[in-house]
Amino acid sequence: MLKLKQLNNARDVLKRVDVRVTIPRLAIYDILENVDVGLTAYDIENMLIKMDHHINLATIYTTLKLFQNKGLIQRYKTDFEQAIYFINPKASAVQFKCQHCGSLQSWYDEEIKQRITQLCQQRQLSLQDYRVIIDVAHCEHCERE
């Protein structure tokens, strides 16, 4: 079950973007917020089942589309014809995209941010935000298999 602090945070975020708060939306948002990899709708469904939330796949897709329209999440289409969803990074992010399984892992790196800022300053550009996607042959998960 969802913890009260997580529940309150998710509720506040949904209210801020004018999304009606429901248990399925809270649960889906909480899952996306607490992982550092992009998830497919099926991944989310499996995680919900493990949490004892039985939410049908149509509701998951509808909720993901709503979150995407409200700017809460990003949808990334992989080469494997599946969509991966992840929370919009709170800060500029660097992401690894696994060419084997299609997973997307995000992290924040201050050194990369400083270097990108320097490059923009050298070219007299005003940096608003950045997103770097690095293609890797295999992620940690694929290498363990």
ABEGO torsion letter per residue (X at the ends): XBBAAAAAAAAAAAAAAGBBBBAAAAAAAAAAAABABBBBAAAAAAAAAAAGBBBBAAAAAAAAAAAAAAGABBBBBBAAGBBBBBBBBABBBBBBBBAAAGBBBBBBBAAAAAAAAAAAAAAGBBBABBBBBBBBABBAAAAAX
